[in-house]
């Protein structure tokens, strides 16, 4: 039996069935639920686009609980993979066309920085919101 403590793992799978494994940071589902609740409470008229990485458990886990909580506030969802994380023009154009004034990014900072730069280049300036980017 070995005590384990992780300062960065946020997936609930990390501790599932392990009585000596503990997480310090927020879990993926908790980040999604809390983010959606904050937006609903503070920006209730928002039209939300979600852009998430569909081949990443972190991104998918946050997206799933966020989408369940945000519900009909979501006007667009776009995905990408690690292999396609250099061009977000399709996702950003679709989000803008759907009228999204808030873009939720449950992703790491590397693709988020690309998204922000590309949105700026195309003149799209919604509010960007993420978990622990």
N, C-alpha and C positions, 0 to 999 in steps of 0.2 A: 504494500500500500504506500502510495507516494502522494503527498500533497502537491497540487499544482495550482498556480495562479497566473492568469494571462492578462497583461495590461492592454492588449489590442484586439484579441479575437472577439468578434461581435455576433457570430452565428450561434444560434441556440443548439446546433449540433455539437458544439465544442463540449458542452457540459452534460448533454443528454445521457442519462444512465451512469453518470460518473459522480459518486458522492464525495470525492476529494478534489474535484476540479472546479475552480471558481473564476468568474470573469469580473474585471474591474470596470470596463466600459459598458456603455449602453448596448443592448442587443439590437439586432437588425429589425425585428418586428416592433420593438419599442420606439426606435427612431422613426419608422414610418408612421405609426399611430400618433406620436407626439407632434411630428411635423404637420400632419393633416389637421390635427386639433388646433394647433397654433394658427394655421392659415384660416381655418373656419371661424375661429374666434376673433382674429385681428384683421383679416382681409376677406370677409364673407362674400363679396361680390366678384371675387377673382374667377377668371376663366383659366384653368390650369392645363398646361402641357407637361407630360412626363417624358423625359428622355433617359433611358436606362440601358445598361449592358445586360443582354439576355443570356450570356454565357458565364456569368459571374454570380455566385451565391449571395455575396454581400449586396450587390445592386438589386438582384431579383427579390431578396428577402425584404428589403426596405420598400421596394416598389409594391409588393403584394399587399402589405398592410396599409400603406399609404393610399393605394387605389381603393381598397375596401372602405376606408374611412372617409376619403374625399368624395367618392361617389360621383354624383352628377355635376360636380364642379369641373371635372376633367373633360376637356374638349378634344384632346389629342394625346396619343401615346406613340412614341417612336422608340425603336430599339437599335442597338448596334452590337457588334462583337469586338473582341480584342483586335481581330484582323481588319476591321473596318472603322477603327477609331481615329482616323485622320481627316475625314470629310463628313461634316454634319449638315451640309447644305440642304439635303432632302428633308431631314427632320426639322430643321429650323424654318425652312420655307413652309412646310406643312403646319407647324405650330403657329406661325404668323398668319397663315391663311385661315386657320381655325379660330382666330381671334384671341389666342392665348396671351394674357397680359402677365402671367406668372409661369415660369418654367421650373419645374421641380427636377433636380438632378441628383438622384441617389447613386452617385458614382464617386470615384477617386479624383483627385485634383488634376491628374495628367489629361484625361479627356475633357474634364470640365474647362480647363484653360483653353483648349482648342475650341470648344463650343463658344465660350465667351468672346474669343477673338473673331471667330467667324460671324457671330451675331452682330458684333460691332461693325465688321466690314460690310455687312448687308443692310445696316441701318435699323436693325431690329433690337429694341431696347426694353424688353419686359423686365420684371423683377425676377432675378434668379434666386432660387432657394434650394439648399441642399442639407444633407445630414451633417456628418462630421467630415467635410471635404478635406 
